[in-house]
């Protein structure tokens, strides 16, 4: 596995502090900078859901097409990474 990016490190720090909405915003900035990085998309969805916005998180999950992607980390893999 490759080294986590600076964005991923910041996202993990925010998430571990329980600041899910700020973490969500950081993930969106990371997606804008690296739109092909599916990991940031999963993290954005996860943080939105953890903030209590589950309907919006489901909509974002569908908009990103995450259910149709086979070759990315599963939510369990992300949890093992500290998410």
Backbone torsions as a table, in degrees:
resi	resn	phi	psi	omega
1	UNK	NA	142.3	-178.6
2	UNK	-77.7	164.3	177.7
3	UNK	-66.0	142.5	178.0
4	UNK	-66.6	144.0	178.2
5	UNK	-72.6	167.5	176.3
6	UNK	-58.7	-41.0	178.3
7	UNK	-61.1	-43.9	179.6
8	UNK	-63.6	-38.7	178.5
9	UNK	-64.6	-43.7	178.7
10	UNK	-65.4	-40.9	179.1
11	UNK	-62.0	-44.9	178.4
12	UNK	-60.6	-40.7	-179.6
13	UNK	-63.4	-47.5	180.0
14	UNK	-63.1	-42.0	-178.2
15	UNK	-66.3	-40.7	-179.9
16	UNK	-67.4	-24.8	176.2
17	UNK	-80.6	-7.5	179.4
18	UNK	81.5	15.0	-179.8
19	UNK	-93.7	71.4	-171.1
20	UNK	-67.2	-35.4	-179.6
21	UNK	-71.6	-40.7	175.7
22	UNK	-65.9	-38.0	177.4
23	UNK	-62.9	-41.8	176.7
24	UNK	-59.5	-46.1	178.7
25	UNK	-61.8	-39.7	179.1
26	UNK	-65.7	-40.1	178.2
27	UNK	-63.6	-39.2	177.8
28	UNK	-63.2	-39.5	176.5
29	UNK	-63.9	-38.9	178.3
30	UNK	-65.6	-38.3	177.8
31	UNK	-64.5	-41.2	179.2
32	UNK	-62.8	-38.8	-179.4
33	UNK	-75.6	-33.4	-177.9
34	UNK	-135.5	75.0	-174.1
35	UNK	-62.6	-20.6	179.9
36	UNK	-82.9	-10.0	-176.8
37	UNK	-80.9	101.1	-176.6
38	UNK	-68.2	-29.5	-180.0
39	UNK	-57.0	-43.2	179.1
40	UNK	-63.3	-35.7	178.6
41	UNK	-65.6	-43.7	176.0
42	UNK	-60.6	-43.2	-178.5
43	UNK	-64.0	-41.9	178.2
44	UNK	-59.4	-45.4	179.2
45	UNK	-63.1	-46.2	-178.6
46	UNK	-60.8	-44.3	-178.2
47	UNK	-67.4	-39.3	177.3
48	UNK	-62.4	-43.1	178.1
49	UNK	-63.9	-42.9	-179.7
50	UNK	-66.8	-23.7	177.9
51	UNK	-76.9	-9.5	180.0
52	UNK	105.0	-3.8	-178.7
53	UNK	-92.1	64.4	-172.7
54	UNK	-68.3	-37.8	178.2
55	UNK	-64.0	-43.9	178.7
56	UNK	-64.9	-37.5	178.6
57	UNK	-64.2	-41.7	178.0
58	UNK	-63.4	-41.5	177.6
59	UNK	-62.8	-40.2	178.5
60	UNK	-67.3	-40.0	177.2
61	UNK	-57.1	-46.2	179.7
62	UNK	-68.3	-42.2	-179.7
63	UNK	-61.6	-39.6	177.7
64	UNK	-74.9	-13.9	-179.6
65	UNK	70.3	29.5	-174.6
66	UNK	-68.0	-26.9	179.0
67	UNK	-71.5	-14.8	-177.2
68	UNK	-100.5	1.2	-176.6
69	UNK	-98.7	124.0	-176.8
70	UNK	-95.4	-25.1	-169.4
71	UNK	-104.8	32.9	177.6
72	UNK	-120.1	168.0	176.7
73	UNK	-60.9	141.3	175.8
74	UNK	-79.8	164.6	175.0
75	UNK	-54.5	-33.8	176.8
76	UNK	-64.1	-39.3	177.9
77	UNK	-64.2	-39.8	179.0
78	UNK	-65.4	-39.2	178.3
79	UNK	-63.4	-38.0	178.5
80	UNK	-65.7	-24.5	177.8
81	UNK	-80.8	2.3	178.9
82	UNK	106.7	7.2	-179.0
83	UNK	-87.7	NA	NA
